[in-house]
Amino acid sequence: MSEASLKLDGITRTFIQGAAKLDVLRGVDFEIHPGEIVALVGPSGTGKSTLLHIAGLLEKPTKGRVLIGGQSAGDLSDSVRTRLRREHLGFVYQSHHLLPEFSAAENVMLPQMVAGVPKAAAHERALTLLAQVGLGERASHRPPKLSGGEQQRVAIVRALANRPKVLLADEPTGNLDERTAALVFDELLRLVRDFGLSAMIATHNPALAARMDRTVALHEGRLVPA
């Protein structure tokens, strides 16, 4: 089997609230391999977002290791962690977080330009990606002029703009109506499959979870098969 794209080894996360200690994650072990799509399920408040933030190097665990492509991120400087996150990880959230003053194409260009891609090349890739999700003719439109489904499709291709190895998504269709959510999820799965990525997608929707390769659930701070 190929090396894991993402590995979590003994991840714990404890929050201190006054005199109380809250153990949200209690020794999470997990790995995902290239081309694999995993659903992350569990009731609200069980720590799914916390787990995704740790996996995405946005938050440090209390204990344990996060390995990206075999490289342990725990002892890296903040600048190297940022570069590793920018080059290897893509994020999609429940809210699209697009910048309203920029066009769809410019929103997809921005992470590329931060990574040092020349403006012309970033623009070309942005147009290519937007065309792949049926938004080629909407590339010059700003987010307020796009529908909710269109906004989320822009957010998805923005997450893929820097050719990440792993996509992490936190309820990516949670703000959409059922029909739009199904269409957007179709696009997300297709792109992940086409690009050969690994993906970990948190969802409350059993029908969406059933379409992924396997499902894991957070239960009492640990990941278990679901």
C-alpha positions in Angstrom: 0.0 0.0 0.0 1.2 3.5 -0.8 2.4 5.8 2.0 -0.4 7.6 3.8 -1.2 11.1 2.6 -2.3 12.0 6.1 -1.7 10.2 9.4 -2.9 11.1 12.9 -1.0 9.3 15.6 -2.4 9.3 19.2 -4.0 12.8 18.8 -5.4 14.2 22.0 -6.9 17.7 22.5 -7.8 19.0 25.9 -9.4 22.4 26.6 -9.2 24.1 30.0 -12.3 26.0 31.0 -11.7 27.6 34.4 -11.1 24.7 36.8 -12.6 22.2 34.4 -10.8 20.1 31.9 -12.5 19.0 28.7 -11.0 16.1 26.8 -12.4 16.5 23.2 -10.0 14.1 21.5 -8.6 11.1 23.5 -6.1 9.3 21.3 -7.2 9.5 17.7 -5.4 7.2 15.3 -6.2 7.6 11.6 -4.6 7.5 8.2 -5.8 8.1 4.7 -4.2 7.1 1.4 -4.1 8.7 -2.1 -7.4 8.4 -3.9 -9.4 7.6 -0.8 -12.4 9.6 0.3 -13.5 9.2 4.0 -16.6 10.5 5.6 -16.3 11.9 9.2 -19.6 11.7 11.1 -20.8 12.3 14.6 -23.2 14.5 16.6 -22.5 18.2 16.9 -20.0 18.9 19.7 -18.1 15.7 19.4 -15.0 17.4 18.0 -15.2 16.9 14.2 -14.1 20.5 13.5 -11.3 20.3 16.0 -10.0 17.1 14.5 -10.1 18.7 11.0 -8.3 21.8 12.3 -5.6 19.6 13.8 -5.3 17.5 10.7 -5.0 20.7 8.6 -2.3 22.1 10.8 -4.5 25.0 11.8 -4.4 24.0 15.5 -1.9 22.0 17.5 -2.9 18.9 19.4 -2.3 18.6 23.1 -0.4 15.3 22.4 0.2 13.2 19.3 1.6 13.6 15.8 0.3 14.8 12.5 2.2 13.4 9.5 1.7 14.9 6.0 3.1 12.6 3.3 5.3 11.0 6.0 6.6 14.3 7.4 5.9 15.0 11.0 4.6 18.5 11.4 4.8 18.8 15.2 8.3 20.2 15.5 8.2 22.5 12.5 8.4 26.3 12.8 5.2 28.2 12.1 6.5 29.4 8.7 7.3 25.8 7.6 3.9 24.6 8.9 2.2 27.4 6.9 4.1 26.3 3.7 3.3 22.7 4.3 -0.3 23.5 4.7 -0.4 25.8 1.6 1.3 23.2 -0.6 -0.3 19.9 0.6 -3.7 20.7 2.0 -6.9 22.2 0.7 -9.8 23.3 2.9 -13.6 23.7 2.2 -15.8 25.0 4.9 -19.6 25.2 5.5 -19.5 28.9 4.7 -17.6 29.7 1.4 -15.4 32.5 2.9 -15.0 34.0 -0.5 -13.7 37.6 -0.6 -16.7 39.7 -1.8 -14.7 42.4 -3.4 -13.0 40.0 -5.8 -14.4 38.1 -8.7 -14.7 34.3 -8.7 -11.6 34.0 -10.8 -9.6 36.3 -8.5 -10.7 34.3 -5.5 -9.2 31.2 -7.1 -6.1 33.1 -8.1 -5.3 34.5 -4.7 -4.0 31.3 -3.0 -1.9 30.6 -6.1 -0.3 34.0 -6.0 0.4 33.7 -2.3 2.3 30.5 -3.2 4.3 32.4 -5.8 2.5 31.5 -9.0 2.7 34.2 -11.6 -0.5 36.2 -12.1 -1.0 35.0 -15.7 -0.6 31.4 -14.8 -2.8 31.7 -11.8 -5.5 33.3 -13.9 -5.3 30.6 -16.5 -5.6 27.8 -13.9 -8.5 29.7 -12.2 -10.4 29.8 -15.5 -9.7 26.1 -16.2 -10.9 25.1 -12.8 -14.1 27.2 -12.9 -14.9 25.8 -16.3 -14.6 22.3 -14.9 -17.5 23.0 -12.5 -19.6 24.8 -15.1 -18.7 28.4 -14.0 -16.6 29.5 -16.9 -19.1 32.2 -17.9 -19.3 33.3 -14.2 -15.6 33.8 -13.7 -15.8 37.6 -13.7 -18.8 37.7 -11.3 -18.3 38.7 -7.6 -19.6 36.3 -4.9 -22.7 38.4 -4.1 -23.8 37.9 -7.7 -23.5 34.1 -7.5 -26.0 31.6 -6.1 -25.2 29.7 -2.9 -24.3 26.6 -4.9 -22.1 28.6 -7.3 -20.3 30.2 -4.3 -19.6 26.9 -2.8 -18.3 25.5 -6.1 -15.9 28.5 -6.3 -14.8 27.7 -2.8 -14.1 24.1 -3.8 -11.9 24.9 -6.8 -10.1 27.6 -4.7 -9.2 24.8 -2.3 -7.8 22.8 -5.2 -6.0 25.6 -6.9 -2.5 24.8 -5.4 -2.8 21.1 -6.3 -3.0 19.8 -2.7 -2.5 16.1 -1.8 -5.3 16.2 0.8 -8.7 17.9 0.9 -10.3 18.5 4.2 -14.0 19.6 4.1 -16.2 20.6 7.1 -19.9 20.2 6.2 -19.2 21.6 2.7 -22.9 21.5 1.7 -24.4 22.2 5.1 -25.7 25.6 4.1 -27.4 24.5 0.9 -30.8 23.1 0.2 -31.0 19.4 -0.5 -31.0 19.5 -4.3 -28.2 22.0 -4.5 -26.2 20.1 -1.9 -26.4 16.9 -4.0 -25.3 18.7 -7.1 -22.4 20.5 -5.4 -21.4 17.2 -3.7 -21.4 15.5 -7.1 -18.9 18.1 -8.3 -16.7 17.7 -5.2 -16.5 13.9 -5.5 -15.8 14.1 -9.2 -12.9 16.6 -8.7 -11.4 14.6 -5.9 -11.6 11.4 -8.0 -10.2 13.1 -11.1 -7.3 14.7 -9.3 -6.5 11.5 -7.3 -6.6 13.3 -4.0 -7.2 12.0 -0.5 -10.3 13.6 1.2 -11.7 13.7 4.7 -15.2 15.2 4.6 -17.3 15.9 7.7 -21.0 15.6 7.1 -24.3 15.1 9.0 -25.9 13.7 5.8 -26.0 9.9 5.8 -26.8 9.8 2.1 -23.6 11.7 1.3 -21.5 9.7 3.8 -22.7 6.5 2.1 -21.2 7.7 -1.2 -17.7 7.8 0.2 -15.2 5.0 0.4 -15.5 4.5 4.1 -17.0 6.2 7.1 -15.5 6.9 10.5 -17.2 8.4 13.6 -16.0 10.3 16.6 -17.2 8.5 19.7 -16.0 9.5 23.2 -13.0 11.2 21.7 -11.8 8.4 19.5 -12.4 7.5 15.8 -14.2 4.3 15.2 -15.5 2.7 12.0 -19.1 3.6 11.2 
